[in-house]
Amino acid sequence: MRPAVGAATLDAACPMTAYQRPPTSFAPVTPARLVEPEQVTYDFSWLDAQGADKWKTLTLPAHDVIEGAVTLFARGTPIDTPRGQSAVEDLLPGDRVLTPEGSATVRWVGSRCFPATAPIRPTLFRIGSSAFGRDRPVGDVVLGGSARILIQSDRCRTLVGQDAAFAPIAAFEDALGVIALMPPGDVTTYGIACDGQAAVMIDGMAVEAWHPARDMMRRVTPAMLDALRQLIPPLAEDGFGSARIPYLSDVEAQTLRLL
């Protein structure tokens, strides 16, 4: 009588081939560690629905939609006002700023500081004197990476059906009239919003103030919209009105340069 062959005896006699072994995909998989978004601190002030000025510091998850509201202008950007030029960091809610049509009231001012050790650094753009036409701007100015300049030309009509549109400053970077910068050290950037969609005059050049329509071009999740409402309280109170000037994409703005 032959002895029963146990599992150990079978393994020893007939080692398992590669085709017989359990596939490695069945092995336990350790879940990837979720990376928490960076938490960023913003300082901002605004006029509430009753016209009272409010101030607040808030920490929110970093996101390009939120960053777009506070990276319009670099510290020291000269904003034209009825009383003369004012650095953007000196503007307060309730101040008047010049626009191509006249003037507008500043409704909200926000800022963010990028420490020298921050993993993400802001890109700024130096615009040379008369880079966009005679005295536009009068002298060199530095704008934030999310700035959009007002283009008034019949060439816009072929793209958006109107003679005016806001175009991203990054689309005009050419290392001559518009130069990208990434300065070392601590950098503070700013954003302002007016009563409605407006272009504020910066040393003779029209640059868009923040308006919610600029972010509706992209996919904004409910969480990001809630964060925007926290950062920009007038957005949750009564909004900023509808957009009357369309926006050009980066590609459309670059195409405009070739027309």
C-alpha positions as CSV (number, residue, x, y, z in Angstrom):
1,M,0.0,0.0,0.0
2,R,1.4,3.3,-1.1
3,P,1.6,6.0,1.6
4,A,-0.7,9.0,1.1
5,V,1.2,11.9,-0.4
6,G,0.8,15.0,1.7
7,A,0.9,18.6,0.5
8,A,4.5,19.0,1.7
9,T,5.5,15.9,-0.2
10,L,3.7,17.1,-3.3
11,D,5.4,20.5,-3.2
12,A,8.7,18.9,-2.8
13,A,8.1,16.5,-5.6
14,C,6.5,18.9,-8.0
15,P,7.6,22.5,-7.3
16,M,5.0,25.1,-8.3
17,T,5.8,26.7,-11.7
18,A,5.4,30.4,-12.4
19,Y,2.2,29.6,-14.2
20,Q,0.8,27.9,-11.2
21,R,1.7,30.5,-8.6
22,P,-1.0,33.0,-7.6
23,P,-0.6,36.2,-9.6
24,T,1.2,39.0,-7.8
25,S,-1.8,41.3,-8.5
26,F,-3.6,39.4,-5.8
27,A,-1.1,40.6,-3.2
28,P,-2.4,43.1,-0.7
29,V,-2.0,46.7,-2.0
30,T,-1.2,49.5,0.4
31,P,-3.4,52.5,-0.3
32,A,-1.5,55.6,-1.6
33,R,-1.2,58.3,1.0
34,L,-3.5,61.2,0.2
35,V,-1.6,64.5,0.0
36,E,-3.5,67.2,1.9
37,P,-3.7,70.5,0.0
38,E,-1.5,73.3,1.3
39,Q,-3.2,75.6,3.7
40,V,-2.8,79.3,2.8
41,T,-3.5,82.4,4.8
42,Y,-5.2,85.4,3.2
43,D,-5.8,88.9,4.5
44,F,-8.8,90.8,3.1
45,S,-11.2,93.7,3.7
46,W,-14.5,94.5,2.1
47,L,-17.6,96.7,2.2
48,D,-20.7,94.8,3.3
49,A,-24.2,95.3,2.0
50,Q,-24.7,98.2,4.4
51,G,-21.5,100.0,3.3
52,A,-19.5,99.2,6.5
53,D,-15.9,98.1,6.1
54,K,-14.9,94.7,7.5
55,W,-11.4,93.1,7.9
56,K,-10.5,89.4,8.2
57,T,-7.7,86.9,8.0
58,L,-8.6,83.4,6.8
59,T,-6.9,80.1,6.1
60,L,-8.1,78.1,3.1
61,P,-6.8,75.2,1.0
62,A,-4.6,76.4,-1.8
63,H,-6.3,76.3,-5.3
64,D,-5.6,78.1,-8.5
65,V,-9.2,79.6,-8.6
66,I,-8.6,81.2,-5.2
67,E,-5.1,82.2,-6.0
68,G,-6.4,84.0,-9.1
69,A,-8.3,86.5,-6.9
70,V,-5.1,87.6,-5.0
71,T,-2.4,87.4,-7.7
72,L,-3.5,90.2,-9.9
73,F,-1.0,92.8,-8.8
74,A,2.5,92.9,-7.3
75,R,3.2,95.1,-4.3
76,G,3.7,98.7,-5.4
77,T,1.6,98.4,-8.5
78,P,0.5,102.1,-9.2
79,I,-3.3,102.3,-9.4
80,D,-4.7,105.5,-10.9
81,T,-7.3,107.2,-8.7
82,P,-9.1,110.6,-8.9
83,R,-6.6,111.9,-6.3
84,G,-3.5,110.6,-8.2
85,Q,-1.7,107.3,-8.1
86,S,-1.9,104.9,-5.2
87,A,0.1,101.7,-4.6
88,V,-2.3,98.8,-4.6
89,E,-1.4,97.9,-1.0
90,D,-2.6,101.3,0.2
91,L,-6.1,101.0,-1.3
92,L,-9.0,100.5,1.0
93,P,-12.6,99.4,0.4
94,G,-14.6,102.5,-0.5
95,D,-11.8,104.2,-2.4
96,R,-12.4,105.3,-6.0
97,V,-10.2,104.1,-8.8
98,L,-10.1,105.3,-12.4
99,T,-11.5,103.1,-15.2
100,P,-11.6,103.7,-19.0
101,E,-15.2,104.9,-18.6
102,G,-14.6,107.1,-15.5
103,S,-14.2,105.6,-12.0
104,A,-15.4,102.8,-9.8
105,T,-15.6,102.0,-6.1
106,V,-13.3,99.4,-4.6
107,R,-15.5,96.8,-2.9
108,W,-12.9,94.3,-1.8
109,V,-9.1,94.1,-1.3
110,G,-7.2,90.8,-0.7
111,S,-3.6,89.7,-0.4
112,R,-1.4,86.7,0.1
113,C,2.2,86.5,1.2
114,F,4.5,83.9,-0.4
115,P,7.3,83.2,2.0
116,A,10.8,82.7,0.6
117,T,10.6,79.1,1.7
118,A,7.2,78.4,0.1
119,P,7.3,75.4,-2.2
120,I,5.3,77.3,-4.8
121,R,6.5,80.7,-6.0
122,P,4.4,83.3,-7.8
123,T,5.2,84.3,-11.3
124,L,5.1,88.1,-11.9
125,F,5.3,90.0,-15.2
126,R,7.2,93.2,-15.8
127,I,5.5,95.3,-18.5
128,G,7.8,97.7,-20.2
129,S,6.8,101.3,-20.9
130,S,4.5,101.6,-23.9
131,A,4.5,97.8,-24.4
132,F,0.8,97.9,-25.4
133,G,0.8,101.3,-27.2
134,R,1.9,104.8,-26.5
135,D,1.9,105.4,-22.7
136,R,0.3,102.0,-22.0
137,P,1.8,101.9,-19.5
138,V,3.6,105.2,-19.0
139,G,6.4,103.5,-17.1
140,D,7.4,100.0,-16.2
141,V,4.9,98.2,-14.0
142,V,4.8,94.7,-12.4
143,L,1.6,92.6,-12.5
144,G,0.7,89.3,-10.9
145,G,0.4,86.1,-12.9
146,S,-3.4,86.1,-13.0
147,A,-3.7,89.6,-14.4
148,R,-5.8,90.2,-17.5
149,I,-5.4,93.4,-19.6
150,L,-8.1,95.1,-21.6
151,I,-7.6,94.8,-25.3
152,Q,-9.7,97.3,-27.3
153,S,-9.3,96.5,-31.0
154,D,-11.6,95.5,-33.9
155,R,-9.4,92.4,-34.1
156,C,-11.2,91.1,-31.0
157,R,-14.4,90.9,-33.0
158,T,-13.2,87.9,-35.0
159,L,-12.7,86.0,-31.7
160,V,-15.4,87.1,-29.3
161,G,-17.8,89.2,-31.4
162,Q,-16.9,92.5,-29.6
163,D,-14.2,95.1,-30.0
164,A,-13.0,94.7,-26.4
165,A,-11.9,91.7,-24.4
166,F,-9.8,90.8,-21.4
167,A,-6.6,88.8,-22.2
168,P,-4.2,87.0,-19.8
169,I,-1.0,88.9,-19.5
170,A,1.0,85.6,-19.6
171,A,0.0,85.2,-23.3
172,F,2.0,88.3,-24.2
173,E,5.3,87.2,-22.5
174,D,8.1,87.8,-25.1
175,A,11.2,88.5,-22.9
176,L,11.1,92.1,-24.3
177,G,8.0,94.2,-23.6
178,V,6.6,91.6,-21.2
179,I,9.0,89.7,-19.1
180,A,8.2,86.8,-16.6
181,L,9.8,87.2,-13.2
182,M,10.1,84.9,-10.2
183,P,11.7,87.2,-7.5
184,P,13.5,85.7,-4.5
185,G,12.6,86.3,-0.9
186,D,9.1,87.0,0.5
187,V,6.6,88.2,-2.1
188,T,3.1,89.6,-1.5
189,T,0.5,89.8,-4.2
190,Y,-2.9,91.6,-4.2
191,G,-6.3,91.6,-5.8
192,I,-9.1,94.1,-5.8
193,A,-12.8,93.9,-6.8
194,C,-15.1,96.8,-7.7
195,D,-18.8,97.3,-7.8
196,G,-19.1,95.3,-11.1
197,Q,-16.8,94.1,-13.9
198,A,-14.3,96.8,-14.3
199,A,-10.9,97.6,-15.8
200,V,-8.8,99.7,-13.5
201,M,-6.2,102.1,-14.9
202,I,-2.6,101.2,-14.0
203,D,-0.2,103.9,-15.1
204,G,-2.3,104.5,-18.2
205,M,-3.0,100.8,-18.9
206,A,-6.4,99.1,-18.3
207,V,-6.2,95.9,-16.2
208,E,-9.2,93.9,-15.0
209,A,-10.2,93.9,-11.3
210,W,-11.4,90.6,-10.0
211,H,-14.8,89.4,-11.1
212,P,-16.4,86.0,-10.7
213,A,-17.0,85.6,-14.4
214,R,-13.2,85.1,-14.9
215,D,-13.5,81.8,-12.9
216,M,-16.7,80.6,-14.6
217,M,-14.6,79.9,-17.7
218,R,-13.1,77.0,-15.7
219,R,-14.6,74.1,-13.8
220,V,-15.4,75.4,-10.3
221,T,-16.5,72.8,-7.8
222,P,-19.0,73.5,-5.1
223,A,-16.1,73.4,-2.5
224,M,-14.1,76.0,-4.5
225,L,-17.2,78.2,-4.8
226,D,-17.7,78.0,-1.1
227,A,-14.1,78.9,-0.5
228,L,-14.4,81.9,-2.8
229,R,-17.5,83.1,-0.9
230,Q,-15.5,82.9,2.3
231,L,-12.6,84.9,0.8
232,I,-14.8,87.4,-1.0
233,P,-17.9,88.0,1.1
234,P,-19.6,90.3,-1.3
235,L,-19.9,87.3,-3.7
236,A,-22.2,85.7,-1.2
237,E,-24.1,88.9,-0.3
238,D,-25.1,90.4,-3.6
239,G,-22.5,89.4,-6.1
240,F,-20.7,91.7,-8.6
241,G,-23.2,91.8,-11.5
242,S,-23.0,90.2,-14.9
243,A,-20.0,90.3,-17.2
244,R,-20.2,92.7,-20.1
245,I,-16.7,92.2,-21.4
246,P,-15.8,88.7,-22.7
247,Y,-12.5,86.8,-21.9
248,L,-9.9,85.5,-24.3
249,S,-8.2,82.2,-23.6
250,D,-4.4,82.0,-23.8
251,V,-4.6,80.6,-27.3
252,E,-7.0,83.2,-28.5
253,A,-4.8,86.0,-27.1
254,Q,-1.8,84.5,-28.8
255,T,-3.8,84.3,-32.0
256,L,-4.7,88.0,-31.6
257,R,-1.1,88.9,-31.8
258,L,-0.8,87.3,-35.2
259,L,-3.9,88.9,-36.8
